[in-house]
Amino acid sequence: MASVYDSSQISAFLDHIQLPQKYHPANNPVHDLAFLSALHIHTISTIPYENLSLHYSPTHIISIDPQLVFQKVVGEKRGRGGYCMEVSIMFNHVLRGLGFTAYTAGVRIRMRDGGVPSGEFVGWRHIVNIVTLPSGAKYMLDVGFGGDGATKPLPMIHGHALHNLGTQEIRLVHDHIPLQTYRTDATKLWIYQYRNGPSLAWNSFYAFAEFEFFHDDFEVMNWYTGCSPESFQKMIPIVVKFLRRGKEGGGEGEEEVFGKRMLVHGVVKENLGGKTQVVRECVSEGERVAALEEWFAIRLSEEERMGILGHFTELKG
Protein backbone atom coordinates (compact mmCIF):
# COMPACT_ATOMS: atom_id res chain seq x y z
CA MET A 1 0.00 0.00 0.00
CA ALA A 2 1.32 3.43 -0.95
CA SER A 3 1.67 6.34 1.44
CA VAL A 4 -1.31 8.69 1.70
CA TYR A 5 1.14 11.61 1.71
CA ASP A 6 2.41 13.17 -1.49
CA SER A 7 5.99 14.28 -2.05
CA SER A 8 5.30 17.84 -0.87
CA GLN A 9 3.90 16.55 2.42
CA ILE A 10 6.87 14.24 2.91
CA SER A 11 9.22 17.19 2.34
CA ALA A 12 7.19 19.34 4.76
CA PHE A 13 7.44 16.63 7.43
CA LEU A 14 11.22 16.32 7.00
CA ASP A 15 11.61 20.10 7.21
CA HIS A 16 9.38 20.16 10.29
CA ILE A 17 11.58 17.68 12.18
CA GLN A 18 14.73 19.40 10.87
CA LEU A 19 16.13 16.23 9.32
CA PRO A 20 19.59 16.85 7.79
CA GLN A 21 19.39 17.55 4.06
CA LYS A 22 21.54 14.52 3.22
CA TYR A 23 18.54 12.34 4.13
CA HIS A 24 16.03 14.19 1.95
CA PRO A 25 14.80 12.30 -1.17
CA ALA A 26 16.47 14.75 -3.57
CA ASN A 27 19.85 13.49 -2.33
CA ASN A 28 19.03 9.79 -2.83
CA PRO A 29 19.98 8.64 0.70
CA VAL A 30 20.87 5.02 1.32
CA HIS A 31 18.10 3.24 3.21
CA ASP A 32 20.30 2.16 6.10
CA LEU A 33 20.31 2.26 9.88
CA ALA A 34 21.83 5.76 9.98
CA PHE A 35 18.94 7.16 7.92
CA LEU A 36 16.36 5.25 9.98
CA SER A 37 17.94 6.37 13.28
CA ALA A 38 18.01 10.03 12.22
CA LEU A 39 14.32 9.84 11.31
CA HIS A 40 13.48 8.29 14.66
CA ILE A 41 15.52 10.72 16.76
CA HIS A 42 14.35 13.85 14.96
CA THR A 43 10.71 12.73 15.08
CA ILE A 44 10.49 12.05 18.83
CA SER A 45 12.48 15.19 19.72
CA THR A 46 10.27 17.42 17.55
CA ILE A 47 6.82 15.86 17.81
CA PRO A 48 5.71 15.37 21.42
CA TYR A 49 3.74 12.43 22.68
CA GLU A 50 0.59 14.11 24.00
CA ASN A 51 -3.08 13.39 24.54
CA LEU A 52 -4.21 17.02 24.83
CA SER A 53 -7.00 16.65 22.27
CA LEU A 54 -8.85 14.47 24.79
CA HIS A 55 -8.87 17.41 27.20
CA TYR A 56 -8.37 20.66 25.27
CA SER A 57 -10.99 20.38 22.52
CA PRO A 58 -14.74 20.87 22.09
CA THR A 59 -15.33 17.15 21.38
CA HIS A 60 -12.69 15.47 23.61
CA ILE A 61 -12.24 12.92 20.83
CA ILE A 62 -9.07 12.04 18.91
CA SER A 63 -9.04 11.37 15.18
CA ILE A 64 -6.34 9.12 13.74
CA ASP A 65 -7.06 10.11 10.14
CA PRO A 66 -3.49 10.59 8.83
CA GLN A 67 -4.38 13.72 6.88
CA LEU A 68 -5.98 15.39 9.90
CA VAL A 69 -3.03 14.40 12.07
CA PHE A 70 -0.60 15.81 9.50
CA GLN A 71 -2.45 19.11 9.46
CA LYS A 72 -2.45 19.36 13.27
CA VAL A 73 1.20 18.39 13.71
CA VAL A 74 2.94 19.76 10.62
CA GLY A 75 0.55 22.10 8.84
CA GLU A 76 -0.55 24.30 11.73
CA LYS A 77 2.97 24.75 13.19
CA ARG A 78 1.80 25.07 16.79
CA GLY A 79 4.11 22.51 18.36
CA ARG A 80 1.36 19.90 18.58
CA GLY A 81 1.94 16.16 18.64
CA GLY A 82 -0.35 13.28 19.41
CA TYR A 83 -0.64 10.01 21.21
CA CYS A 84 0.63 6.68 19.94
CA MET A 85 -1.79 5.93 17.12
CA GLU A 86 -1.74 9.48 15.78
CA VAL A 87 2.03 9.84 15.59
CA SER A 88 2.92 6.26 14.62
CA ILE A 89 0.36 6.05 11.81
CA MET A 90 1.62 9.37 10.42
CA PHE A 91 5.20 8.11 10.78
CA ASN A 92 4.32 4.89 8.94
CA HIS A 93 3.07 6.86 5.94
CA VAL A 94 6.25 8.96 6.02
CA LEU A 95 8.40 5.81 6.09
CA ARG A 96 6.54 4.34 3.12
CA GLY A 97 6.64 7.65 1.28
CA LEU A 98 10.43 7.61 1.67
CA GLY A 99 10.67 4.10 0.23
CA PHE A 100 11.16 2.07 3.43
CA THR A 101 9.55 -1.34 3.77
CA ALA A 102 7.40 -0.69 6.82
CA TYR A 103 4.17 -1.87 8.41
CA THR A 104 2.32 -1.34 11.69
CA ALA A 105 1.69 -3.86 14.47
CA GLY A 106 -0.68 -3.73 17.43
CA VAL A 107 0.76 -3.88 20.93
CA ARG A 108 -0.40 -5.20 24.29
CA ILE A 109 0.93 -3.17 27.21
CA ARG A 110 1.25 -3.56 30.96
CA MET A 111 -0.06 -0.79 33.17
CA ARG A 112 2.20 1.03 35.62
CA ASP A 113 1.93 0.64 39.36
CA GLY A 114 4.07 3.14 41.25
CA GLY A 115 5.74 4.04 37.97
CA VAL A 116 6.73 0.44 37.17
CA PRO A 117 4.97 -1.88 34.66
CA SER A 118 3.16 -4.62 36.55
CA GLY A 119 0.39 -7.18 36.28
CA GLU A 120 -0.83 -8.92 33.16
CA PHE A 121 -0.54 -7.61 29.62
CA VAL A 122 -3.85 -5.92 28.81
CA GLY A 123 -5.57 -5.64 25.42
CA TRP A 124 -4.43 -3.77 22.33
CA ARG A 125 -3.56 -0.24 23.43
CA HIS A 126 -0.45 0.71 21.46
CA ILE A 127 1.21 0.58 18.02
CA VAL A 128 4.74 0.16 16.66
CA ASN A 129 6.32 0.24 13.21
CA ILE A 130 8.33 -2.71 11.92
CA VAL A 131 10.89 -1.83 9.26
CA THR A 132 12.99 -4.20 7.15
CA LEU A 133 16.08 -2.63 5.60
CA PRO A 134 17.47 -3.70 2.20
CA SER A 135 20.17 -5.59 4.15
CA GLY A 136 17.44 -7.78 5.63
CA ALA A 137 17.89 -6.38 9.14
CA LYS A 138 14.57 -5.85 10.92
CA TYR A 139 13.86 -3.09 13.45
CA MET A 140 11.05 -2.01 15.75
CA LEU A 141 10.45 1.75 15.79
CA ASP A 142 8.27 3.31 18.45
CA VAL A 143 7.82 7.06 18.03
CA GLY A 144 4.70 7.37 20.17
CA PHE A 145 5.20 5.76 23.58
CA GLY A 146 6.50 8.55 25.78
CA GLY A 147 8.39 7.83 29.00
CA ASP A 148 10.67 4.76 28.97
CA GLY A 149 10.09 4.39 25.24
CA ALA A 150 12.87 3.56 22.82
CA THR A 151 14.85 6.59 21.65
CA LYS A 152 16.26 4.77 18.61
CA PRO A 153 15.36 1.87 16.31
CA LEU A 154 15.57 -1.40 18.23
CA PRO A 155 16.88 -4.47 16.38
CA MET A 156 14.52 -7.44 16.41
CA ILE A 157 17.21 -9.72 17.78
CA HIS A 158 16.45 -11.72 20.92
CA GLY A 159 18.18 -10.22 23.96
CA HIS A 160 20.23 -7.62 22.05
CA ALA A 161 20.47 -4.67 24.48
CA LEU A 162 21.07 -1.03 23.54
CA HIS A 163 21.78 2.07 25.60
CA ASN A 164 18.69 4.27 25.72
CA LEU A 165 18.67 7.36 27.97
CA GLY A 166 20.92 8.04 30.95
CA THR A 167 21.75 4.67 32.50
CA GLN A 168 18.74 2.98 30.92
CA GLU A 169 19.06 -0.02 28.59
CA ILE A 170 16.39 -1.48 26.31
CA ARG A 171 15.97 -4.73 24.41
CA LEU A 172 13.49 -7.09 22.77
CA VAL A 173 13.13 -10.71 23.84
CA HIS A 174 11.25 -13.31 21.79
CA ASP A 175 9.13 -15.32 24.18
CA HIS A 176 5.62 -16.01 25.44
CA ILE A 177 3.71 -13.84 27.90
CA PRO A 178 2.06 -15.39 30.97
CA LEU A 179 -1.53 -15.39 29.64
CA GLN A 180 -0.68 -17.42 26.54
CA THR A 181 -1.89 -21.01 26.70
CA TYR A 182 -0.93 -22.13 23.18
CA ARG A 183 2.86 -22.06 23.22
CA THR A 184 4.91 -22.85 20.16
CA ASP A 185 7.80 -21.09 18.46
CA ALA A 186 5.27 -19.61 16.04
CA THR A 187 3.23 -18.00 18.86
CA LYS A 188 6.13 -16.26 20.58
CA LEU A 189 5.84 -12.48 20.88
CA TRP A 190 8.42 -9.72 20.87
CA ILE A 191 8.54 -8.29 24.39
CA TYR A 192 9.93 -4.79 24.92
CA GLN A 193 11.96 -4.52 28.13
CA TYR A 194 13.93 -1.79 29.88
CA ARG A 195 16.12 -1.53 32.95
CA ASN A 196 17.51 1.59 34.59
CA GLY A 197 20.96 0.19 35.36
CA PRO A 198 23.11 -2.88 34.61
CA SER A 199 22.55 -4.35 38.09
CA LEU A 200 18.77 -3.96 37.99
CA ALA A 201 16.10 -6.36 36.78
CA TRP A 202 14.55 -6.02 33.34
CA ASN A 203 10.98 -4.65 33.25
CA SER A 204 8.68 -6.09 30.57
CA PHE A 205 6.51 -3.23 29.31
CA TYR A 206 4.74 -4.34 26.13
CA ALA A 207 4.47 -7.19 23.64
CA PHE A 208 3.63 -7.52 19.96
CA ALA A 209 3.49 -10.13 17.22
CA GLU A 210 4.80 -9.65 13.71
CA PHE A 211 1.43 -9.77 11.97
CA GLU A 212 0.25 -6.56 10.33
CA PHE A 213 -2.50 -4.33 11.70
CA PHE A 214 -4.55 -2.18 9.33
CA HIS A 215 -6.03 1.28 9.81
CA ASP A 216 -9.49 -0.09 10.66
CA ASP A 217 -7.92 -2.16 13.45
CA PHE A 218 -6.52 1.01 14.96
CA GLU A 219 -9.87 2.77 14.65
CA VAL A 220 -11.30 0.13 17.00
CA MET A 221 -8.35 0.52 19.38
CA ASN A 222 -8.60 4.31 19.24
CA TRP A 223 -12.27 4.22 20.16
CA TYR A 224 -11.49 2.39 23.39
CA THR A 225 -8.31 4.35 24.22
CA GLY A 226 -9.88 7.73 23.54
CA CYS A 227 -13.47 7.16 24.65
CA SER A 228 -13.67 4.49 27.35
CA PRO A 229 -14.09 5.80 30.91
CA GLU A 230 -11.65 3.05 31.91
CA SER A 231 -8.84 4.52 29.77
CA PHE A 232 -6.21 6.42 31.75
CA GLN A 233 -5.77 8.71 28.73
CA LYS A 234 -9.17 10.23 29.53
CA MET A 235 -8.20 10.87 33.13
CA ILE A 236 -4.88 12.73 32.87
CA PRO A 237 -3.39 15.23 30.38
CA ILE A 238 0.07 13.94 29.44
CA VAL A 239 2.93 15.36 27.35
CA VAL A 240 6.38 13.83 26.79
CA LYS A 241 8.98 15.64 24.69
CA PHE A 242 12.44 14.18 24.09
CA LEU A 243 15.41 16.56 23.87
CA ARG A 244 18.22 16.26 21.32
CA ARG A 245 21.69 17.68 20.80
CA GLY A 246 24.67 17.18 18.55
CA LYS A 247 26.27 13.79 19.15
CA GLU A 248 29.79 14.05 20.56
CA GLY A 249 32.15 12.31 18.17
CA GLY A 250 29.34 11.80 15.67
CA GLY A 251 29.33 12.65 11.99
CA GLU A 252 28.23 15.94 10.46
CA GLY A 253 24.69 16.75 11.55
CA GLU A 254 24.40 13.60 13.68
CA GLU A 255 22.31 14.15 16.79
CA GLU A 256 21.20 12.15 19.82
CA VAL A 257 18.50 12.18 22.47
CA PHE A 258 19.88 13.24 25.85
CA GLY A 259 16.82 13.98 27.99
CA LYS A 260 13.09 14.45 28.17
CA ARG A 261 10.43 16.78 29.54
CA MET A 262 7.08 15.57 30.81
CA LEU A 263 3.79 17.07 31.90
CA VAL A 264 1.48 14.84 33.95
CA HIS A 265 -1.76 16.55 34.96
CA GLY A 266 -0.31 19.84 36.23
CA VAL A 267 3.28 18.89 37.04
CA VAL A 268 6.17 19.53 34.64
CA LYS A 269 9.25 17.34 35.12
CA GLU A 270 12.60 17.20 33.38
CA ASN A 271 15.19 14.44 33.08
CA LEU A 272 18.49 15.39 31.44
CA GLY A 273 19.87 11.86 31.52
CA GLY A 274 19.99 11.46 35.29
CA LYS A 275 17.39 12.05 37.97
CA THR A 276 13.91 13.35 37.17
CA GLN A 277 13.19 16.74 38.75
CA VAL A 278 10.03 18.80 39.08
CA VAL A 279 10.44 22.16 37.34
CA ARG A 280 6.91 23.57 37.50
CA GLU A 281 3.69 22.81 39.35
CA CYS A 282 0.57 24.28 37.81
CA VAL A 283 -2.62 24.82 39.80
CA SER A 284 -4.70 26.76 37.28
CA GLU A 285 -5.47 26.57 33.59
CA GLY A 286 -3.60 29.78 32.92
CA GLU A 287 -0.48 28.30 34.48
CA ARG A 288 -0.76 25.00 32.60
CA VAL A 289 -1.38 26.64 29.24
CA ALA A 290 1.61 28.91 29.82
CA ALA A 291 3.75 25.91 30.86
CA LEU A 292 2.80 24.04 27.69
CA GLU A 293 4.18 26.91 25.62
CA GLU A 294 7.24 27.59 27.77
CA TRP A 295 8.45 24.01 28.25
CA PHE A 296 7.06 22.22 25.18
CA ALA A 297 6.48 25.02 22.62
CA ILE A 298 2.83 23.91 22.36
CA ARG A 299 0.51 26.80 21.52
CA LEU A 300 -3.14 25.97 22.06
CA SER A 301 -5.82 27.73 20.04
CA GLU A 302 -8.58 29.71 21.72
CA GLU A 303 -11.06 26.95 20.85
CA GLU A 304 -8.78 24.36 22.47
CA ARG A 305 -8.27 26.45 25.61
CA MET A 306 -12.02 26.91 25.97
CA GLY A 307 -12.63 23.20 25.42
CA ILE A 308 -11.34 22.19 28.85
CA LEU A 309 -13.49 24.64 30.81
CA GLY A 310 -15.97 22.64 32.87
CA HIS A 311 -14.26 19.36 31.93
CA PHE A 312 -13.25 17.18 34.89
CA THR A 313 -9.53 17.54 34.04
CA GLU A 314 -9.64 21.34 34.21
CA LEU A 315 -7.25 22.89 36.74
CA LYS A 316 -9.37 25.25 38.78
CA GLY A 317 -6.74 26.74 41.07
C-alpha positions in Angstrom: 0.0 0.0 0.0 1.3 3.4 -1.0 1.7 6.3 1.4 -1.3 8.7 1.7 1.1 11.6 1.7 2.4 13.2 -1.5 6.0 14.3 -2.1 5.3 17.8 -0.9 3.9 16.6 2.4 6.9 14.2 2.9 9.2 17.2 2.3 7.2 19.3 4.8 7.4 16.6 7.4 11.2 16.3 7.0 11.6 20.1 7.2 9.4 20.2 10.3 11.6 17.7 12.2 14.7 19.4 10.9 16.1 16.2 9.3 19.6 16.8 7.8 19.4 17.5 4.1 21.5 14.5 3.2 18.5 12.3 4.1 16.0 14.2 1.9 14.8 12.3 -1.2 16.5 14.8 -3.6 19.8 13.5 -2.3 19.0 9.8 -2.8 20.0 8.6 0.7 20.9 5.0 1.3 18.1 3.2 3.2 20.3 2.2 6.1 20.3 2.3 9.9 21.8 5.8 10.0 18.9 7.2 7.9 16.4 5.3 10.0 17.9 6.4 13.3 18.0 10.0 12.2 14.3 9.8 11.3 13.5 8.3 14.7 15.5 10.7 16.8 14.3 13.9 15.0 10.7 12.7 15.1 10.5 12.0 18.8 12.5 15.2 19.7 10.3 17.4 17.5 6.8 15.9 17.8 5.7 15.4 21.4 3.7 12.4 22.7 0.6 14.1 24.0 -3.1 13.4 24.5 -4.2 17.0 24.8 -7.0 16.7 22.3 -8.8 14.5 24.8 -8.9 17.4 27.2 -8.4 20.7 25.3 -11.0 20.4 22.5 -14.7 20.9 22.1 -15.3 17.2 21.4 -12.7 15.5 23.6 -12.2 12.9 20.8 -9.1 12.0 18.9 -9.0 11.4 15.2 -6.3 9.1 13.7 -7.1 10.1 10.1 -3.5 10.6 8.8 -4.4 13.7 6.9 -6.0 15.4 9.9 -3.0 14.4 12.1 -0.6 15.8 9.5 -2.4 19.1 9.5 -2.5 19.4 13.3 1.2 18.4 13.7 2.9 19.8 10.6 0.5 22.1 8.8 -0.5 24.3 11.7 3.0 24.7 13.2 1.8 25.1 16.8 4.1 22.5 18.4 1.4 19.9 18.6 1.9 16.2 18.6 -0.4 13.3 19.4 -0.6 10.0 21.2 0.6 6.7 19.9 -1.8 5.9 17.1 -1.7 9.5 15.8 2.0 9.8 15.6 2.9 6.3 14.6 0.4 6.1 11.8 1.6 9.4 10.4 5.2 8.1 10.8 4.3 4.9 8.9 3.1 6.9 5.9 6.3 9.0 6.0 8.4 5.8 6.1 6.5 4.3 3.1 6.6 7.7 1.3 10.4 7.6 1.7 10.7 4.1 0.2 11.2 2.1 3.4 9.6 -1.3 3.8 7.4 -0.7 6.8 4.2 -1.9 8.4 2.3 -1.3 11.7 1.7 -3.9 14.5 -0.7 -3.7 17.4 0.8 -3.9 20.9 -0.4 -5.2 24.3 0.9 -3.2 27.2 1.3 -3.6 31.0 -0.1 -0.8 33.2 2.2 1.0 35.6 1.9 0.6 39.4 4.1 3.1 41.2 5.7 4.0 38.0 6.7 0.4 37.2 5.0 -1.9 34.7 3.2 -4.6 36.6 0.4 -7.2 36.3 -0.8 -8.9 33.2 -0.5 -7.6 29.6 -3.9 -5.9 28.8 -5.6 -5.6 25.4 -4.4 -3.8 22.3 -3.6 -0.2 23.4 -0.5 0.7 21.5 1.2 0.6 18.0 4.7 0.2 16.7 6.3 0.2 13.2 8.3 -2.7 11.9 10.9 -1.8 9.3 13.0 -4.2 7.1 16.1 -2.6 5.6 17.5 -3.7 2.2 20.2 -5.6 4.1 17.4 -7.8 5.6 17.9 -6.4 9.1 14.6 -5.8 10.9 13.9 -3.1 13.4 11.0 -2.0 15.8 10.5 1.7 15.8 8.3 3.3 18.5 7.8 7.1 18.0 4.7 7.4 20.2 5.2 5.8 23.6 6.5 8.5 25.8 8.4 7.8 29.0 10.7 4.8 29.0 10.1 4.4 25.2 12.9 3.6 22.8 14.9 6.6 21.6 16.3 4.8 18.6 15.4 1.9 16.3 15.6 -1.4 18.2 16.9 -4.5 16.4 14.5 -7.4 16.4 17.2 -9.7 17.8 16.5 -11.7 20.9 18.2 -10.2 24.0 20.2 -7.6 22.0 20.5 -4.7 24.5 21.1 -1.0 23.5 21.8 2.1 25.6 18.7 4.3 25.7 18.7 7.4 28.0 20.9 8.0 30.9 21.8 4.7 32.5 18.7 3.0 30.9 19.1 0.0 28.6 16.4 -1.5 26.3 16.0 -4.7 24.4 13.5 -7.1 22.8 13.1 -10.7 23.8 11.3 -13.3 21.8 9.1 -15.3 24.2 5.6 -16.0 25.4 3.7 -13.8 27.9 2.1 -15.4 31.0 -1.5 -15.4 29.6 -0.7 -17.4 26.5 -1.9 -21.0 26.7 -0.9 -22.1 23.2 2.9 -22.1 23.2 4.9 -22.9 20.2 7.8 -21.1 18.5 5.3 -19.6 16.0 3.2 -18.0 18.9 6.1 -16.3 20.6 5.8 -12.5 20.9 8.4 -9.7 20.9 8.5 -8.3 24.4 9.9 -4.8 24.9 12.0 -4.5 28.1 13.9 -1.8 29.9 16.1 -1.5 33.0 17.5 1.6 34.6 21.0 0.2 35.4 23.1 -2.9 34.6 22.6 -4.3 38.1 18.8 -4.0 38.0 16.1 -6.4 36.8 14.5 -6.0 33.3 11.0 -4.6 33.2 8.7 -6.1 30.6 6.5 -3.2 29.3 4.7 -4.3 26.1 4.5 -7.2 23.6 3.6 -7.5 20.0 3.5 -10.1 17.2 4.8 -9.6 13.7 1.4 -9.8 12.0 0.3 -6.6 10.3 -2.5 -4.3 11.7 -4.5 -2.2 9.3 -6.0 1.3 9.8 -9.5 -0.1 10.7 -7.9 -2.2 13.5 -6.5 1.0 15.0 -9.9 2.8 14.7 -11.3 0.1 17.0 -8.3 0.5 19.4 -8.6 4.3 19.2 -12.3 4.2 20.2 -11.5 2.4 23.4 -8.3 4.3 24.2 -9.9 7.7 23.5 -13.5 7.2 24.7 -13.7 4.5 27.4 -14.1 5.8 30.9 -11.6 3.1 31.9 -8.8 4.5 29.8 -6.2 6.4 31.8 -5.8 8.7 28.7 -9.2 10.2 29.5 -8.2 10.9 33.1 -4.9 12.7 32.9 -3.4 15.2 30.4 0.1 13.9 29.4 2.9 15.4 27.4 6.4 13.8 26.8 9.0 15.6 24.7 12.4 14.2 24.1 15.4 16.6 23.9 18.2 16.3 21.3 21.7 17.7 20.8 24.7 17.2 18.5 26.3 13.8 19.2 29.8 14.1 20.6 32.2 12.3 18.2 29.3 11.8 15.7 29.3 12.7 12.0 28.2 15.9 10.5 24.7 16.8 11.6 24.4 13.6 13.7 22.3 14.1 16.8 21.2 12.2 19.8 18.5 12.2 22.5 19.9 13.2 25.9 16.8 14.0 28.0 13.1 14.5 28.2 10.4 16.8 29.5 7.1 15.6 30.8 3.8 17.1 31.9 1.5 14.8 34.0 -1.8 16.5 35.0 -0.3 19.8 36.2 3.3 18.9 37.0 6.2 19.5 34.6 9.2 17.3 35.1 12.6 17.2 33.4 15.2 14.4 33.1 18.5 15.4 31.4 19.9 11.9 31.5 20.0 11.5 35.3 17.4 12.0 38.0 13.9 13.3 37.2 13.2 16.7 38.8 10.0 18.8 39.1 10.4 22.2 37.3 6.9 23.6 37.5 3.7 22.8 39.4 0.6 24.3 37.8 -2.6 24.8 39.8 -4.7 26.8 37.3 -5.5 26.6 33.6 -3.6 29.8 32.9 -0.5 28.3 34.5 -0.8 25.0 32.6 -1.4 26.6 29.2 1.6 28.9 29.8 3.8 25.9 30.9 2.8 24.0 27.7 4.2 26.9 25.6 7.2 27.6 27.8 8.5 24.0 28.3 7.1 22.2 25.2 6.5 25.0 22.6 2.8 23.9 22.4 0.5 26.8 21.5 -3.1 26.0 22.1 -5.8 27.7 20.0 -8.6 29.7 21.7 -11.1 27.0 20.9 -8.8 24.4 22.5 -8.3 26.4 25.6 -12.0 26.9 26.0 -12.6 23.2 25.4 -11.3 22.2 28.8 -13.5 24.6 30.8 -16.0 22.6 32.9 -14.3 19.4 31.9 -13.2 17.2 34.9 -9.5 17.5 34.0 -9.6 21.3 34.2 -7.2 22.9 36.7 -9.4 25.2 38.8 -6.7 26.7 41.1 
